[in-house]
Structure formats: C-alpha cells, structure tokens
Amino acid sequence: MSRYRSILAGILALITVFVVSCGGPQASEPPLYSQIQLERIQEYKADIQSFRARMSELESLIQERDWIDVGNFIHGPLGDLRRDMGFVARNLDPQDAKAARNKAKELFVHLETIDRAATEANYSLALNNYAEALADFDAFLNQLPNS
C-alpha cells in the first residue's frame, strides 16, 4: 500500500512540474514600429498636418474664384505634399501602407481635378473635389500611428 502511495506521489509531482512549466508568461508580439520609425513618421506626420491646416486657404481661393492662385497654391505650398505622403506610406505596416497609398492617390486625383477646374474656371467641380480631397486627407491621417 505504501508502495502505491509513493508511486502516486511521484506521478502527481511530475504532473505538477509539467503544468507549472507550461504556465509561463505568454510571449508578446514585438512592436509594429521601431522607435526610429515612429519618430520619422511623426516628423512627416506633423508636416502633413500642416499641409492639411492650409487647405482652408485653398477653399478661400476657390470661393473667391481666384483661379490663378488656386493653381499656384496646389503647385506651390502643396508641392511637397506628394513626396511627404509617399515617404510616410512606404514606412507603414504593409496593410496600412496599402490603404494610405490609396488615399494619397485619391487625394491627388482630387487636387489635379481642382487644378483642371481652375484652368476651366469651373466653380462647382473645384468645390466638389475640394470636399473630397479633405475627406481623403483625413482618411490618410487616420492611417498613421499615433506614437
């Protein structure tokens, strides 16, 4: 009888060791972005947000039907926007990068249409595409990591 108790105690000890060894801390996923990547993205994000803040100037120019300055604004102050958005999109997670690239492309289609509308003095086309450009701009910014 005592022999069975010692065998049973040994089996229970092995089971306990096995259960405890399997219950260690769970492996956590590595961070999506390195600290350097986040800093670079945040730097460009600030520049892109400043471009977004200046979009109200474009709206004013469209409202005033100042077609020459509409084109100048798109090619001047917004001239570096494509480069900055492209850089940020290339440094995002592949899934986020695809959505960000699509929103950037849509934004530039709208800006190009506004530019074309300015050469044609087409107020309604310019105003409609301005609203769409703002929506795409905001959607792009929402794809970027916060920190």
C-alpha positions in Angstrom: 0.0 0.0 0.0 2.8 2.4 0.9 4.5 1.5 -2.4 1.4 2.7 -4.3 1.3 5.9 -2.4 5.0 6.7 -3.3 4.3 5.9 -7.0 1.1 8.1 -6.9 3.1 10.9 -5.2 5.8 10.7 -7.9 3.2 10.8 -10.7 1.5 13.8 -9.1 4.9 15.6 -8.7 5.6 15.0 -12.4 2.2 16.3 -13.4 2.6 19.4 -11.2 6.1 20.1 -12.7 4.6 19.8 -16.2 1.6 22.1 -15.5 3.8 24.7 -13.9 6.3 24.7 -16.7 3.6 25.2 -19.3 2.0 28.1 -17.5 4.9 30.6 -18.0 4.4 34.1 -19.2 2.8 34.5 -22.7 5.0 35.7 -25.5 4.1 39.2 -26.5 4.2 40.4 -30.1 7.1 42.7 -31.0 6.2 46.3 -31.6 4.9 47.1 -35.0 7.3 50.1 -35.5 10.7 50.7 -34.1 11.3 53.9 -32.1 13.3 55.4 -35.0 10.5 54.6 -37.5 7.9 56.2 -35.2 10.0 59.4 -34.8 10.4 59.7 -38.6 6.7 59.0 -39.2 5.7 61.6 -36.5 8.1 64.1 -38.1 6.5 63.8 -41.5 3.0 63.5 -40.0 3.5 67.0 -38.5 4.4 68.3 -41.9 1.4 66.6 -43.5 -0.9 68.0 -40.8 0.4 71.5 -41.5 -0.5 71.0 -45.2 -4.0 69.9 -44.0 -4.3 73.0 -41.9 -3.6 75.1 -45.0 -6.3 73.5 -47.1 -8.7 76.2 -45.8 -6.6 78.7 -47.8 -7.4 76.7 -50.9 -11.1 76.8 -50.1 -10.9 80.6 -49.8 -9.3 80.8 -53.2 -11.9 78.6 -54.7 -14.7 80.6 -53.1 -13.2 83.9 -54.4 -12.8 82.2 -57.8 -9.2 83.3 -57.9 -8.3 80.6 -60.4 -4.7 81.6 -61.0 -3.9 81.4 -57.2 -5.8 78.1 -56.9 -3.3 76.6 -59.4 -0.4 78.3 -57.8 -1.4 77.1 -54.3 -1.7 73.5 -55.5 1.7 73.6 -57.2 3.4 75.8 -54.7 2.6 75.3 -51.0 1.2 71.9 -51.6 4.0 70.9 -53.9 5.9 68.8 -51.3 2.8 67.0 -50.1 3.1 64.1 -52.5 6.7 63.4 -51.5 5.9 63.5 -47.8 2.8 61.3 -48.1 4.8 58.8 -50.2 7.6 58.6 -47.6 5.2 58.0 -44.8 3.2 55.4 -46.7 6.4 53.5 -47.5 7.3 53.3 -43.9 4.0 52.0 -42.6 3.0 48.4 -41.9 2.2 46.7 -45.3 -1.5 46.5 -44.6 -1.7 50.2 -43.5 0.6 51.3 -46.3 -1.7 50.0 -49.0 -4.7 51.9 -47.6 -2.6 55.0 -47.1 -1.2 54.9 -50.6 -4.8 54.5 -52.0 -6.0 57.5 -50.0 -3.0 59.6 -51.1 -3.7 58.7 -54.8 -7.3 59.6 -54.4 -6.3 62.9 -52.8 -4.0 63.8 -55.6 -6.6 62.9 -58.2 -8.9 65.4 -56.5 -6.2 68.1 -56.4 -5.4 67.5 -60.1 -9.1 67.9 -60.8 -9.2 71.1 -58.8 -6.3 72.3 -60.8 -8.0 71.4 -64.1 -11.3 73.1 -62.8 -9.2 76.2 -62.1 -8.0 76.3 -65.7 -11.6 75.9 -66.9 -13.0 78.3 -64.2 -15.4 75.5 -63.2 -16.5 76.5 -59.7 -18.7 73.6 -58.8 -16.2 71.0 -60.0 -13.5 72.7 -57.9 -15.7 72.9 -54.8 -16.9 69.3 -55.0 -13.3 68.0 -55.4 -12.2 70.2 -52.6 -14.6 68.4 -50.2 -13.5 65.0 -51.5 -9.8 66.0 -51.1 -10.5 66.9 -47.4 -12.1 63.5 -46.8 -9.2 61.7 -48.4 -6.7 63.9 -46.5 -8.4 63.0 -43.1 -8.6 59.3 -44.0 -4.9 59.3 -44.8 -4.0 60.9 -41.5 -6.2 58.3 -39.7 -4.0 55.6 -41.1 -0.9 56.9 -39.4 0.2 55.6 -36.0 -0.2 58.0 -33.1 3.0 57.2 -31.3 
